[in-house]
Amino acid sequence: HQPGGTYEPGFVGIRFCQECNNMLYPKEDKENRILLYACRNCDYQQEADNSLIPIFHHLFSDTEIYIYVSQDPTLPRTEDHPCPK
């Protein structure tokens, strides 16, 4: 909030692939240490305007966790950390 000004929270829009119109997801370029937005359907990537992305936390109780969450295609995936089981 700036003195004499108004506070407007930044709008975090959804970005879409310019090739196939699917949603872009945040992705870290570890080698160059930059944030990208990448399509999960094709190879399209674009550099983020800034390196900050919002993180929303929602605490679930054990009874609220969806039983088929591992098969939800809308959730991000990583292969950087193999499952110990």
PDB file of N, CA, C and O in Angstrom:
ATOM      1  N   HIS A   1       0.845  -1.173   0.000  1.00  0.00           N
ATOM      2  CA  HIS A   1       0.000   0.000   0.000  1.00  0.00           C
ATOM      3  C   HIS A   1       0.888   1.232   0.000  1.00  0.00           C
ATOM      4  O   HIS A   1       1.774   1.353   0.846  1.00  0.00           O
ATOM      5  N   GLN A   2       0.670   2.128  -0.914  1.00  0.00           N
ATOM      6  CA  GLN A   2       1.453   3.351  -1.023  1.00  0.00           C
ATOM      7  C   GLN A   2       0.684   4.497  -0.392  1.00  0.00           C
ATOM      8  O   GLN A   2      -0.530   4.587  -0.571  1.00  0.00           O
ATOM      9  N   PRO A   3       1.368   5.395   0.356  1.00  0.00           N
ATOM     10  CA  PRO A   3       0.665   6.552   0.916  1.00  0.00           C
ATOM     11  C   PRO A   3       0.054   7.391  -0.205  1.00  0.00           C
ATOM     12  O   PRO A   3       0.721   7.690  -1.195  1.00  0.00           O
ATOM     13  N   GLY A   4      -1.199   7.764  -0.048  1.00  0.00           N
ATOM     14  CA  GLY A   4      -1.875   8.575  -1.044  1.00  0.00           C
ATOM     15  C   GLY A   4      -2.327   7.799  -2.267  1.00  0.00           C
ATOM     16  O   GLY A   4      -2.949   8.366  -3.165  1.00  0.00           O
ATOM     17  N   GLY A   5      -2.026   6.531  -2.313  1.00  0.00           N
ATOM     18  CA  GLY A   5      -2.408   5.724  -3.469  1.00  0.00           C
ATOM     19  C   GLY A   5      -3.428   4.680  -3.075  1.00  0.00           C
ATOM     20  O   GLY A   5      -3.867   4.621  -1.927  1.00  0.00           O
ATOM     21  N   THR A   6      -3.794   3.873  -4.019  1.00  0.00           N
ATOM     22  CA  THR A   6      -4.729   2.790  -3.727  1.00  0.00           C
ATOM     23  C   THR A   6      -4.008   1.472  -3.904  1.00  0.00           C
ATOM     24  O   THR A   6      -3.093   1.354  -4.720  1.00  0.00           O
ATOM     25  N   TYR A   7      -4.418   0.504  -3.152  1.00  0.00           N
ATOM     26  CA  TYR A   7      -3.823  -0.823  -3.238  1.00  0.00           C
ATOM     27  C   TYR A   7      -4.690  -1.683  -4.129  1.00  0.00           C
ATOM     28  O   TYR A   7      -5.885  -1.840  -3.882  1.00  0.00           O
ATOM     29  N   GLU A   8      -4.093  -2.237  -5.158  1.00  0.00           N
ATOM     30  CA  GLU A   8      -4.805  -3.156  -6.036  1.00  0.00           C
ATOM     31  C   GLU A   8      -3.999  -4.436  -6.122  1.00  0.00           C
ATOM     32  O   GLU A   8      -2.896  -4.436  -6.669  1.00  0.00           O
ATOM     33  N   PRO A   9      -4.530  -5.525  -5.592  1.00  0.00           N
ATOM     34  CA  PRO A   9      -3.790  -6.780  -5.700  1.00  0.00           C
ATOM     35  C   PRO A   9      -3.620  -7.164  -7.159  1.00  0.00           C
ATOM     36  O   PRO A   9      -4.521  -6.965  -7.974  1.00  0.00           O
ATOM     37  N   GLY A  10      -2.466  -7.713  -7.480  1.00  0.00           N
ATOM     38  CA  GLY A  10      -2.199  -8.103  -8.858  1.00  0.00           C
ATOM     39  C   GLY A  10      -3.066  -9.269  -9.290  1.00  0.00           C
ATOM     40  O   GLY A  10      -3.285 -10.209  -8.526  1.00  0.00           O
ATOM     41  N   PHE A  11      -3.553  -9.205 -10.502  1.00  0.00           N
ATOM     42  CA  PHE A  11      -4.350 -10.294 -11.045  1.00  0.00           C
ATOM     43  C   PHE A  11      -3.412 -11.349 -11.602  1.00  0.00           C
ATOM     44  O   PHE A  11      -2.537 -11.051 -12.415  1.00  0.00           O
ATOM     45  N   VAL A  12      -3.596 -12.548 -11.170  1.00  0.00           N
ATOM     46  CA  VAL A  12      -2.800 -13.654 -11.674  1.00  0.00           C
ATOM     47  C   VAL A  12      -3.655 -14.369 -12.698  1.00  0.00           C
ATOM     48  O   VAL A  12      -4.551 -15.137 -12.346  1.00  0.00           O
ATOM     49  N   GLY A  13      -3.377 -14.116 -13.960  1.00  0.00           N
ATOM     50  CA  GLY A  13      -4.166 -14.704 -15.023  1.00  0.00           C
ATOM     51  C   GLY A  13      -3.675 -16.088 -15.391  1.00  0.00           C
ATOM     52  O   GLY A  13      -2.569 -16.488 -15.028  1.00  0.00           O
ATOM     53  N   ILE A  14      -4.488 -16.792 -16.097  1.00  0.00           N
ATOM     54  CA  ILE A  14      -4.106 -18.104 -16.611  1.00  0.00           C
ATOM     55  C   ILE A  14      -3.485 -17.889 -17.979  1.00  0.00           C
ATOM     56  O   ILE A  14      -4.036 -17.173 -18.814  1.00  0.00           O
ATOM     57  N   ARG A  15      -2.352 -18.503 -18.201  1.00  0.00           N
ATOM     58  CA  ARG A  15      -1.672 -18.381 -19.494  1.00  0.00           C
ATOM     59  C   ARG A  15      -1.997 -19.607 -20.335  1.00  0.00           C
ATOM     60  O   ARG A  15      -2.159 -20.712 -19.817  1.00  0.00           O
ATOM     61  N   PHE A  16      -2.090 -19.389 -21.646  1.00  0.00           N
ATOM     62  CA  PHE A  16      -2.421 -20.476 -22.559  1.00  0.00           C
ATOM     63  C   PHE A  16      -1.359 -20.611 -23.631  1.00  0.00           C
ATOM     64  O   PHE A  16      -0.746 -19.626 -24.044  1.00  0.00           O
ATOM     65  N   CYS A  17      -1.147 -21.832 -24.074  1.00  0.00           N
ATOM     66  CA  CYS A  17      -0.166 -22.161 -25.105  1.00  0.00           C
ATOM     67  C   CYS A  17      -0.541 -21.493 -26.423  1.00  0.00           C
ATOM     68  O   CYS A  17      -1.698 -21.530 -26.843  1.00  0.00           O
ATOM     69  N   GLN A  18       0.449 -20.883 -27.069  1.00  0.00           N
ATOM     70  CA  GLN A  18       0.210 -20.243 -28.362  1.00  0.00           C
ATOM     71  C   GLN A  18       0.129 -21.263 -29.494  1.00  0.00           C
ATOM     72  O   GLN A  18      -0.314 -20.935 -30.595  1.00  0.00           O
ATOM     73  N   GLU A  19       0.551 -22.490 -29.229  1.00  0.00           N
ATOM     74  CA  GLU A  19       0.525 -23.538 -30.254  1.00  0.00           C
ATOM     75  C   GLU A  19      -0.773 -24.352 -30.226  1.00  0.00           C
ATOM     76  O   GLU A  19      -1.395 -24.577 -31.264  1.00  0.00           O
ATOM     77  N   CYS A  20      -1.179 -24.796 -29.013  1.00  0.00           N
ATOM     78  CA  CYS A  20      -2.325 -25.711 -28.936  1.00  0.00           C
ATOM     79  C   CYS A  20      -3.425 -25.244 -27.983  1.00  0.00           C
ATOM     80  O   CYS A  20      -4.406 -25.959 -27.777  1.00  0.00           O
ATOM     81  N   ASN A  21      -3.274 -24.059 -27.403  1.00  0.00           N
ATOM     82  CA  ASN A  21      -4.277 -23.446 -26.530  1.00  0.00           C
ATOM     83  C   ASN A  21      -4.540 -24.181 -25.219  1.00  0.00           C
ATOM     84  O   ASN A  21      -5.563 -23.935 -24.580  1.00  0.00           O
ATOM     85  N   ASN A  22      -3.648 -25.074 -24.802  1.00  0.00           N
ATOM     86  CA  ASN A  22      -3.774 -25.692 -23.489  1.00  0.00           C
ATOM     87  C   ASN A  22      -3.185 -24.756 -22.441  1.00  0.00           C
ATOM     88  O   ASN A  22      -2.443 -23.829 -22.769  1.00  0.00           O
ATOM     89  N   MET A  23      -3.520 -25.004 -21.183  1.00  0.00           N
ATOM     90  CA  MET A  23      -3.036 -24.156 -20.104  1.00  0.00           C
ATOM     91  C   MET A  23      -1.532 -24.350 -19.900  1.00  0.00           C
ATOM     92  O   MET A  23      -1.020 -25.463 -20.016  1.00  0.00           O
ATOM     93  N   LEU A  24      -0.830 -23.251 -19.596  1.00  0.00           N
ATOM     94  CA  LEU A  24       0.595 -23.307 -19.290  1.00  0.00           C
ATOM     95  C   LEU A  24       0.779 -23.413 -17.782  1.00  0.00           C
ATOM     96  O   LEU A  24       0.027 -22.821 -17.007  1.00  0.00           O
ATOM     97  N   TYR A  25       1.789 -24.176 -17.379  1.00  0.00           N
ATOM     98  CA  TYR A  25       2.073 -24.405 -15.968  1.00  0.00           C
ATOM     99  C   TYR A  25       3.456 -23.876 -15.635  1.00  0.00           C
ATOM    100  O   TYR A  25       4.347 -23.918 -16.484  1.00  0.00           O
ATOM    101  N   PRO A  26       3.661 -23.371 -14.403  1.00  0.00           N
ATOM    102  CA  PRO A  26       4.991 -22.907 -14.011  1.00  0.00           C
ATOM    103  C   PRO A  26       5.986 -24.061 -14.041  1.00  0.00           C
ATOM    104  O   PRO A  26       5.667 -25.185 -13.652  1.00  0.00           O
ATOM    105  N   LYS A  27       7.196 -23.765 -14.510  1.00  0.00           N
ATOM    106  CA  LYS A  27       8.246 -24.775 -14.601  1.00  0.00           C
ATOM    107  C   LYS A  27       9.579 -24.081 -14.361  1.00  0.00           C
ATOM    108  O   LYS A  27       9.833 -23.005 -14.902  1.00  0.00           O
ATOM    109  N   GLU A  28      10.421 -24.694 -13.555  1.00  0.00           N
ATOM    110  CA  GLU A  28      11.725 -24.119 -13.251  1.00  0.00           C
ATOM    111  C   GLU A  28      12.766 -24.600 -14.254  1.00  0.00           C
ATOM    112  O   GLU A  28      12.887 -25.800 -14.503  1.00  0.00           O
ATOM    113  N   ASP A  29      13.510 -23.672 -14.824  1.00  0.00           N
ATOM    114  CA  ASP A  29      14.685 -24.011 -15.627  1.00  0.00           C
ATOM    115  C   ASP A  29      15.855 -23.982 -14.656  1.00  0.00           C
ATOM    116  O   ASP A  29      16.414 -22.921 -14.378  1.00  0.00           O
ATOM    117  N   LYS A  30      16.224 -25.153 -14.140  1.00  0.00           N
ATOM    118  CA  LYS A  30      17.232 -25.236 -13.083  1.00  0.00           C
ATOM    119  C   LYS A  30      18.614 -24.824 -13.563  1.00  0.00           C
ATOM    120  O   LYS A  30      19.398 -24.262 -12.798  1.00  0.00           O
ATOM    121  N   GLU A  31      18.914 -25.101 -14.818  1.00  0.00           N
ATOM    122  CA  GLU A  31      20.231 -24.759 -15.350  1.00  0.00           C
ATOM    123  C   GLU A  31      20.421 -23.242 -15.437  1.00  0.00           C
ATOM    124  O   GLU A  31      21.465 -22.721 -15.046  1.00  0.00           O
ATOM    125  N   ASN A  32      19.411 -22.539 -15.949  1.00  0.00           N
ATOM    126  CA  ASN A  32      19.504 -21.086 -16.111  1.00  0.00           C
ATOM    127  C   ASN A  32      18.883 -20.312 -14.952  1.00  0.00           C
ATOM    128  O   ASN A  32      18.941 -19.083 -14.916  1.00  0.00           O
ATOM    129  N   ARG A  33      18.283 -21.045 -13.998  1.00  0.00           N
ATOM    130  CA  ARG A  33      17.672 -20.454 -12.813  1.00  0.00           C
ATOM    131  C   ARG A  33      16.636 -19.386 -13.166  1.00  0.00           C
ATOM    132  O   ARG A  33      16.673 -18.268 -12.653  1.00  0.00           O
ATOM    133  N   ILE A  34      15.709 -19.757 -14.056  1.00  0.00           N
ATOM    134  CA  ILE A  34      14.618 -18.862 -14.425  1.00  0.00           C
ATOM    135  C   ILE A  34      13.300 -19.620 -14.351  1.00  0.00           C
ATOM    136  O   ILE A  34      13.265 -20.850 -14.380  1.00  0.00           O
ATOM    137  N   LEU A  35      12.235 -18.866 -14.256  1.00  0.00           N
ATOM    138  CA  LEU A  35      10.902 -19.446 -14.233  1.00  0.00           C
ATOM    139  C   LEU A  35      10.317 -19.400 -15.629  1.00  0.00           C
ATOM    140  O   LEU A  35      10.351 -18.368 -16.300  1.00  0.00           O
ATOM    141  N   LEU A  36       9.781 -20.528 -16.057  1.00  0.00           N
ATOM    142  CA  LEU A  36       9.134 -20.629 -17.359  1.00  0.00           C
ATOM    143  C   LEU A  36       7.684 -21.025 -17.156  1.00  0.00           C
ATOM    144  O   LEU A  36       7.302 -21.518 -16.094  1.00  0.00           O
ATOM    145  N   TYR A  37       6.886 -20.804 -18.182  1.00  0.00           N
ATOM    146  CA  TYR A  37       5.556 -21.390 -18.254  1.00  0.00           C
ATOM    147  C   TYR A  37       5.601 -22.363 -19.417  1.00  0.00           C
ATOM    148  O   TYR A  37       5.976 -21.992 -20.530  1.00  0.00           O
ATOM    149  N   ALA A  38       5.218 -23.615 -19.160  1.00  0.00           N
ATOM    150  CA  ALA A  38       5.356 -24.666 -20.163  1.00  0.00           C
ATOM    151  C   ALA A  38       4.031 -25.375 -20.393  1.00  0.00           C
ATOM    152  O   ALA A  38       3.223 -25.546 -19.480  1.00  0.00           O
ATOM    153  N   CYS A  39       3.833 -25.782 -21.642  1.00  0.00           N
ATOM    154  CA  CYS A  39       2.658 -26.557 -22.019  1.00  0.00           C
ATOM    155  C   CYS A  39       2.941 -28.033 -21.745  1.00  0.00           C
ATOM    156  O   CYS A  39       4.041 -28.516 -22.013  1.00  0.00           O
ATOM    157  N   ARG A  40       1.970 -28.732 -21.222  1.00  0.00           N
ATOM    158  CA  ARG A  40       2.128 -30.170 -20.968  1.00  0.00           C
ATOM    159  C   ARG A  40       1.696 -31.012 -22.158  1.00  0.00           C
ATOM    160  O   ARG A  40       1.836 -32.235 -22.144  1.00  0.00           O
ATOM    161  N   ASN A  41       1.171 -30.356 -23.189  1.00  0.00           N
ATOM    162  CA  ASN A  41       0.694 -31.077 -24.356  1.00  0.00           C
ATOM    163  C   ASN A  41       1.700 -31.043 -25.506  1.00  0.00           C
ATOM    164  O   ASN A  41       1.821 -32.005 -26.264  1.00  0.00           O
ATOM    165  N   CYS A  42       2.417 -29.929 -25.629  1.00  0.00           N
ATOM    166  CA  CYS A  42       3.423 -29.798 -26.687  1.00  0.00           C
ATOM    167  C   CYS A  42       4.704 -29.237 -26.065  1.00  0.00           C
ATOM    168  O   CYS A  42       4.793 -29.158 -24.840  1.00  0.00           O
ATOM    169  N   ASP A  43       5.672 -28.857 -26.848  1.00  0.00           N
ATOM    170  CA  ASP A  43       6.956 -28.396 -26.323  1.00  0.00           C
ATOM    171  C   ASP A  43       7.028 -26.886 -26.105  1.00  0.00           C
ATOM    172  O   ASP A  43       8.107 -26.360 -25.834  1.00  0.00           O
ATOM    173  N   TYR A  44       5.909 -26.183 -26.218  1.00  0.00           N
ATOM    174  CA  TYR A  44       5.929 -24.724 -26.097  1.00  0.00           C
ATOM    175  C   TYR A  44       6.287 -24.292 -24.678  1.00  0.00           C
ATOM    176  O   TYR A  44       5.781 -24.847 -23.702  1.00  0.00           O
ATOM    177  N   GLN A  45       7.174 -23.285 -24.574  1.00  0.00           N
ATOM    178  CA  GLN A  45       7.554 -22.688 -23.298  1.00  0.00           C
ATOM    179  C   GLN A  45       7.722 -21.191 -23.495  1.00  0.00           C
ATOM    180  O   GLN A  45       8.080 -20.735 -24.581  1.00  0.00           O
ATOM    181  N   GLN A  46       7.463 -20.430 -22.440  1.00  0.00           N
ATOM    182  CA  GLN A  46       7.748 -19.003 -22.488  1.00  0.00           C
ATOM    183  C   GLN A  46       8.302 -18.587 -21.132  1.00  0.00           C
ATOM    184  O   GLN A  46       7.931 -19.142 -20.098  1.00  0.00           O
ATOM    185  N   GLU A  47       9.189 -17.610 -21.151  1.00  0.00           N
ATOM    186  CA  GLU A  47       9.775 -17.118 -19.914  1.00  0.00           C
ATOM    187  C   GLU A  47       8.731 -16.303 -19.159  1.00  0.00           C
ATOM    188  O   GLU A  47       7.962 -15.552 -19.759  1.00  0.00           O
ATOM    189  N   ALA A  48       8.712 -16.459 -17.849  1.00  0.00           N
ATOM    190  CA  ALA A  48       7.760 -15.725 -17.017  1.00  0.00           C
ATOM    191  C   ALA A  48       8.139 -14.251 -16.959  1.00  0.00           C
ATOM    192  O   ALA A  48       9.315 -13.895 -17.041  1.00  0.00           O
ATOM    193  N   ASP A  49       7.120 -13.395 -16.814  1.00  0.00           N
ATOM    194  CA  ASP A  49       7.358 -11.958 -16.698  1.00  0.00           C
ATOM    195  C   ASP A  49       8.189 -11.630 -15.465  1.00  0.00           C
ATOM    196  O   ASP A  49       9.048 -10.749 -15.504  1.00  0.00           O
ATOM    197  N   ASN A  50       7.936 -12.330 -14.389  1.00  0.00           N
ATOM    198  CA  ASN A  50       8.746 -12.190 -13.184  1.00  0.00           C
ATOM    199  C   ASN A  50       8.863 -13.562 -12.554  1.00  0.00           C
ATOM    200  O   ASN A  50       8.176 -14.500 -12.958  1.00  0.00           O
ATOM    201  N   SER A  51       9.727 -13.677 -11.573  1.00  0.00           N
ATOM    202  CA  SER A  51       9.986 -15.002 -11.010  1.00  0.00           C
ATOM    203  C   SER A  51       9.131 -15.305  -9.786  1.00  0.00           C
ATOM    204  O   SER A  51       9.439 -16.227  -9.031  1.00  0.00           O
ATOM    205  N   LEU A  52       8.076 -14.550  -9.585  1.00  0.00           N
ATOM    206  CA  LEU A  52       7.193 -14.803  -8.456  1.00  0.00           C
ATOM    207  C   LEU A  52       5.887 -15.406  -8.941  1.00  0.00           C
ATOM    208  O   LEU A  52       5.267 -14.909  -9.881  1.00  0.00           O
ATOM    209  N   ILE A  53       5.482 -16.477  -8.292  1.00  0.00           N
ATOM    210  CA  ILE A  53       4.181 -17.066  -8.585  1.00  0.00           C
ATOM    211  C   ILE A  53       3.420 -17.181  -7.270  1.00  0.00           C
ATOM    212  O   ILE A  53       4.028 -17.419  -6.227  1.00  0.00           O
ATOM    213  N   PRO A  54       2.124 -17.021  -7.303  1.00  0.00           N
ATOM    214  CA  PRO A  54       1.364 -17.119  -6.056  1.00  0.00           C
ATOM    215  C   PRO A  54       1.278 -18.567  -5.594  1.00  0.00           C
ATOM    216  O   PRO A  54       1.194 -19.488  -6.406  1.00  0.00           O
ATOM    217  N   ILE A  55       1.300 -18.750  -4.299  1.00  0.00           N
ATOM    218  CA  ILE A  55       1.139 -20.076  -3.717  1.00  0.00           C
ATOM    219  C   ILE A  55      -0.063 -20.003  -2.790  1.00  0.00           C
ATOM    220  O   ILE A  55      -0.096 -19.200  -1.857  1.00  0.00           O
ATOM    221  N   PHE A  56      -1.031 -20.838  -3.052  1.00  0.00           N
ATOM    222  CA  PHE A  56      -2.227 -20.870  -2.237  1.00  0.00           C
ATOM    223  C   PHE A  56      -2.193 -22.140  -1.399  1.00  0.00           C
ATOM    224  O   PHE A  56      -1.983 -23.236  -1.921  1.00  0.00           O
ATOM    225  N   HIS A  57      -2.398 -21.985  -0.110  1.00  0.00           N
ATOM    226  CA  HIS A  57      -2.380 -23.125   0.797  1.00  0.00           C
ATOM    227  C   HIS A  57      -3.797 -23.396   1.288  1.00  0.00           C
ATOM    228  O   HIS A  57      -4.501 -22.485   1.723  1.00  0.00           O
ATOM    229  N   HIS A  58      -4.197 -24.634   1.213  1.00  0.00           N
ATOM    230  CA  HIS A  58      -5.476 -25.055   1.767  1.00  0.00           C
ATOM    231  C   HIS A  58      -5.192 -26.300   2.585  1.00  0.00           C
ATOM    232  O   HIS A  58      -4.693 -27.296   2.062  1.00  0.00           O
ATOM    233  N   LEU A  59      -5.503 -26.243   3.834  1.00  0.00           N
ATOM    234  CA  LEU A  59      -5.238 -27.383   4.705  1.00  0.00           C
ATOM    235  C   LEU A  59      -6.424 -28.338   4.671  1.00  0.00           C
ATOM    236  O   LEU A  59      -7.567 -27.944   4.901  1.00  0.00           O
ATOM    237  N   PHE A  60      -6.132 -29.579   4.384  1.00  0.00           N
ATOM    238  CA  PHE A  60      -7.152 -30.618   4.338  1.00  0.00           C
ATOM    239  C   PHE A  60      -6.986 -31.529   5.542  1.00  0.00           C
ATOM    240  O   PHE A  60      -5.870 -31.777   5.999  1.00  0.00           O
ATOM    241  N   SER A  61      -8.078 -32.012   6.038  1.00  0.00           N
ATOM    242  CA  SER A  61      -7.977 -33.074   7.021  1.00  0.00           C
ATOM    243  C   SER A  61      -7.836 -34.384   6.249  1.00  0.00           C
ATOM    244  O   SER A  61      -8.106 -34.432   5.048  1.00  0.00           O
ATOM    245  N   ASP A  62      -7.422 -35.423   6.921  1.00  0.00           N
ATOM    246  CA  ASP A  62      -7.228 -36.713   6.254  1.00  0.00           C
ATOM    247  C   ASP A  62      -8.505 -37.216   5.590  1.00  0.00           C
ATOM    248  O   ASP A  62      -8.439 -37.927   4.587  1.00  0.00           O
ATOM    249  N   THR A  63      -9.647 -36.863   6.125  1.00  0.00           N
ATOM    250  CA  THR A  63     -10.901 -37.346   5.552  1.00  0.00           C
ATOM    251  C   THR A  63     -11.302 -36.568   4.309  1.00  0.00           C
ATOM    252  O   THR A  63     -12.177 -37.007   3.563  1.00  0.00           O
ATOM    253  N   GLU A  64     -10.667 -35.406   4.073  1.00  0.00           N
ATOM    254  CA  GLU A  64     -11.019 -34.597   2.913  1.00  0.00           C
ATOM    255  C   GLU A  64     -10.172 -34.909   1.683  1.00  0.00           C
ATOM    256  O   GLU A  64     -10.490 -34.449   0.587  1.00  0.00           O
ATOM    257  N   ILE A  65      -9.107 -35.678   1.844  1.00  0.00           N
ATOM    258  CA  ILE A  65      -8.237 -35.973   0.707  1.00  0.00           C
ATOM    259  C   ILE A  65      -8.956 -36.931  -0.235  1.00  0.00           C
ATOM    260  O   ILE A  65      -9.424 -38.000   0.157  1.00  0.00           O
ATOM    261  N   TYR A  66      -9.023 -36.508  -1.477  1.00  0.00           N
ATOM    262  CA  TYR A  66      -9.710 -37.277  -2.503  1.00  0.00           C
ATOM    263  C   TYR A  66      -8.997 -38.612  -2.720  1.00  0.00           C
ATOM    264  O   TYR A  66      -7.781 -38.633  -2.910  1.00  0.00           O
ATOM    265  N   ILE A  67      -9.713 -39.696  -2.696  1.00  0.00           N
ATOM    266  CA  ILE A  67      -9.134 -41.034  -2.773  1.00  0.00           C
ATOM    267  C   ILE A  67      -8.379 -41.278  -4.082  1.00  0.00           C
ATOM    268  O   ILE A  67      -7.428 -42.059  -4.097  1.00  0.00           O
ATOM    269  N   TYR A  68      -8.779 -40.633  -5.177  1.00  0.00           N
ATOM    270  CA  TYR A  68      -8.138 -40.860  -6.467  1.00  0.00           C
ATOM    271  C   TYR A  68      -7.224 -39.704  -6.868  1.00  0.00           C
ATOM    272  O   TYR A  68      -7.016 -39.469  -8.058  1.00  0.00           O
ATOM    273  N   VAL A  69      -6.683 -38.990  -5.901  1.00  0.00           N
ATOM    274  CA  VAL A  69      -5.869 -37.814  -6.199  1.00  0.00           C
ATOM    275  C   VAL A  69      -4.652 -38.159  -7.065  1.00  0.00           C
ATOM    276  O   VAL A  69      -4.209 -37.326  -7.856  1.00  0.00           O
ATOM    277  N   SER A  70      -4.115 -39.352  -6.931  1.00  0.00           N
ATOM    278  CA  SER A  70      -2.937 -39.733  -7.725  1.00  0.00           C
ATOM    279  C   SER A  70      -3.255 -39.859  -9.206  1.00  0.00           C
ATOM    280  O   SER A  70      -2.342 -39.849 -10.033  1.00  0.00           O
ATOM    281  N   GLN A  71      -4.522 -39.977  -9.555  1.00  0.00           N
ATOM    282  CA  GLN A  71      -4.897 -40.112 -10.958  1.00  0.00           C
ATOM    283  C   GLN A  71      -5.553 -38.852 -11.519  1.00  0.00           C
ATOM    284  O   GLN A  71      -6.094 -38.874 -12.625  1.00  0.00           O
ATOM    285  N   ASP A  72      -5.507 -37.748 -10.757  1.00  0.00           N
ATOM    286  CA  ASP A  72      -6.096 -36.487 -11.200  1.00  0.00           C
ATOM    287  C   ASP A  72      -5.174 -35.831 -12.229  1.00  0.00           C
ATOM    288  O   ASP A  72      -4.076 -35.410 -11.867  1.00  0.00           O
ATOM    289  N   PRO A  73      -5.578 -35.728 -13.499  1.00  0.00           N
ATOM    290  CA  PRO A  73      -4.701 -35.182 -14.543  1.00  0.00           C
ATOM    291  C   PRO A  73      -4.469 -33.679 -14.421  1.00  0.00           C
ATOM    292  O   PRO A  73      -3.597 -33.138 -15.100  1.00  0.00           O
ATOM    293  N   THR A  74      -5.233 -32.995 -13.568  1.00  0.00           N
ATOM    294  CA  THR A  74      -5.047 -31.549 -13.428  1.00  0.00           C
ATOM    295  C   THR A  74      -3.955 -31.188 -12.430  1.00  0.00           C
ATOM    296  O   THR A  74      -3.568 -30.023 -12.342  1.00  0.00           O
ATOM    297  N   LEU A  75      -3.452 -32.160 -11.679  1.00  0.00           N
ATOM    298  CA  LEU A  75      -2.413 -31.886 -10.689  1.00  0.00           C
ATOM    299  C   LEU A  75      -1.027 -31.989 -11.316  1.00  0.00           C
ATOM    300  O   LEU A  75      -0.802 -32.817 -12.198  1.00  0.00           O
ATOM    301  N   PRO A  76      -0.092 -31.143 -10.858  1.00  0.00           N
ATOM    302  CA  PRO A  76       1.262 -31.187 -11.418  1.00  0.00           C
ATOM    303  C   PRO A  76       1.973 -32.481 -11.059  1.00  0.00           C
ATOM    304  O   PRO A  76       1.682 -33.103 -10.037  1.00  0.00           O
ATOM    305  N   ARG A  77       2.896 -32.872 -11.901  1.00  0.00           N
ATOM    306  CA  ARG A  77       3.669 -34.101 -11.715  1.00  0.00           C
ATOM    307  C   ARG A  77       5.157 -33.763 -11.745  1.00  0.00           C
ATOM    308  O   ARG A  77       5.571 -32.786 -12.369  1.00  0.00           O
ATOM    309  N   THR A  78       5.946 -34.573 -11.069  1.00  0.00           N
ATOM    310  CA  THR A  78       7.395 -34.426 -11.125  1.00  0.00           C
ATOM    311  C   THR A  78       8.037 -35.799 -11.087  1.00  0.00           C
ATOM    312  O   THR A  78       7.505 -36.738 -10.495  1.00  0.00           O
ATOM    313  N   GLU A  79       9.173 -35.898 -11.721  1.00  0.00           N
ATOM    314  CA  GLU A  79       9.956 -37.131 -11.656  1.00  0.00           C
ATOM    315  C   GLU A  79      11.275 -36.873 -10.942  1.00  0.00           C
ATOM    316  O   GLU A  79      12.153 -37.735 -10.920  1.00  0.00           O
ATOM    317  N   ASP A  80      11.417 -35.668 -10.348  1.00  0.00           N
ATOM    318  CA  ASP A  80      12.638 -35.313  -9.627  1.00  0.00           C
ATOM    319  C   ASP A  80      12.786 -36.077  -8.318  1.00  0.00           C
ATOM    320  O   ASP A  80      13.897 -36.243  -7.815  1.00  0.00           O
ATOM    321  N   HIS A  81      11.663 -36.544  -7.763  1.00  0.00           N
ATOM    322  CA  HIS A  81      11.678 -37.229  -6.474  1.00  0.00           C
ATOM    323  C   HIS A  81      10.939 -38.556  -6.608  1.00  0.00           C
ATOM    324  O   HIS A  81       9.714 -38.586  -6.492  1.00  0.00           O
ATOM    325  N   PRO A  82      11.655 -39.654  -6.850  1.00  0.00           N
ATOM    326  CA  PRO A  82      10.972 -40.942  -7.015  1.00  0.00           C
ATOM    327  C   PRO A  82      10.257 -41.375  -5.732  1.00  0.00           C
ATOM    328  O   PRO A  82      10.711 -41.097  -4.622  1.00  0.00           O
ATOM    329  N   CYS A  83       9.155 -42.047  -5.912  1.00  0.00           N
ATOM    330  CA  CYS A  83       8.374 -42.550  -4.787  1.00  0.00           C
ATOM    331  C   CYS A  83       9.165 -43.640  -4.066  1.00  0.00           C
ATOM    332  O   CYS A  83       9.685 -44.545  -4.718  1.00  0.00           O
ATOM    333  N   PRO A  84       9.270 -43.575  -2.740  1.00  0.00           N
ATOM    334  CA  PRO A  84      10.043 -44.583  -2.015  1.00  0.00           C
ATOM    335  C   PRO A  84       9.363 -45.942  -1.956  1.00  0.00           C
ATOM    336  O   PRO A  84       9.994 -46.928  -1.576  1.00  0.00           O
ATOM    337  N   LYS A  85       8.083 -46.013  -2.325  1.00  0.00           N
ATOM    338  CA  LYS A  85       7.376 -47.302  -2.239  1.00  0.00           C
ATOM    339  C   LYS A  85       7.351 -47.985  -3.576  1.00  0.00           C
ATOM    340  O   LYS A  85       6.801 -49.078  -3.701  1.00  0.00           O
TER     341      LYS A  85
END
